[in-house]
Amino acid sequence: MSKKVLVAVADGTEELEAVTIIDVLRRAKLDLTVASVMPGHEVACSRGVHLVADKLIGECVGDEWDAIICPGGMPGAENLSESEALVSLLNKQNDSRKLIGAICAAPQVVLAKHGLLRGMTATAYPGFREKLGEHGVNPSDDAVVSDVNIITSQGPGTAMMFSLVLIRELAGEVVCNEVAEGLLV
């Protein structure tokens, strides 16, 4: 059975990150749901691209997820962080030591703000990465960082690498290599 993955989106989400994550994980044949934390299914991303989510975040609360992924972008990451339903899902995910991924501003604005990275090593977009220490997080300059059950990454330019690391964790090395080869990475 394919792993169930939730990608949360909001008004102001960084579209390059969101679309890369969604596309690359779907190439791995993962059971991926895009959920809006906004009142409606359509979100206006940070550069004006509009995405239509599969579900509203409230519809996802009762489900079990193998991974929950938060793209960055501003004010997208703030909108994700303010979603009580998403924060509840992330806390449940972390308590179960199931996979959480965050990129760009999201590691600091969503995960660190809610105490999910305390005592861990993580990375984020420059400027946000430096603020990780304020939340008891060891900041890293690496493009992608895995610590326990959480994978973080720096931003739009690392979204492909981040997505492939997520696939490796969720579907294994063989599937990761097949997807990477098909993408010419």
Sequence and secondary structure as in RCSB ss.txt:
>XXXX:A:sequence
MSKKVLVAVADGTEELEAVTIIDVLRRAKLDLTVASVMPGHEVACSRGVHLVADKLIGECVGDEWDAIICPGGMP
GAENLSESEALVSLLNKQNDSRKLIGAICAAPQVVLAKHGLLRGMTATAYPGFREKLGEHGVNPSDDAVVSDVNI
ITSQGPGTAMMFSLVLIRELAGEVVCNEVAEGLLV
>XXXX:A:secstr
   EEEEEE TT  HHHHHHHHHHHHHTT EEEEEESSSSSEEE TTS EEE SEEGGGGTTS  SEEEE   TT
HHHHHHT HHHHHHHHHHHHTT EEEEETTHIIIIIITTTTTTTSEE  STTTTGGGGGGT EE  SSEEEETTE
EEE SGGGHHHHHHHHHHHHH HHHHHHHHHHTT 
